[in-house]
Amino acid sequence: ILARGGHCDYFARTTLKALATQYMRYGGWKAEMIRLHPRSTKLRHLVAPLFVISILVLGIVGIGWKPAWWLLLVEVVTYLICALLAGWQAAKRSNGGLAMILVMPLVFATIHLTWGSSFLIRLLSPSRK
């Protein structure tokens, strides 16, 4: 039987802390799902964890090899530019202003860094059987 007219309520988080808490749960549970069903892994599931790993690795490697810090700078600046552009598009669609454009990089970073970190932590921790 096909359901028609599905309904879903979404409640936007009002603080970065609440958003971070939400995405910490999402990342951790996605790691559990992939642990149980590894063939369900898609490239999009790995982007945020790889972003977190690249920041950590480039930061640490930069201690002994200074060009790694330049690569880290390029990565972070590229991320910031993309986040500002996405914020600009969102502000344009919703008639938001400059504040929306400037806050979006914080929102995106909160989502990606908490999701990616919790995914890695849960994936690398002992199984919860």
Secondary structure by P-SEA (a helix, b strand, c coil): ccccbbbbbbbccccaaaaaaaaaaaaaaaaaaaaaccccccccccaaaaaaaaaaaaaaaaaccaaaaaaaaaaaaaaaaaaaaaaaaaaaaacccaaaaaaaaaaaaaaaaaaaaaaaaaaaccccc
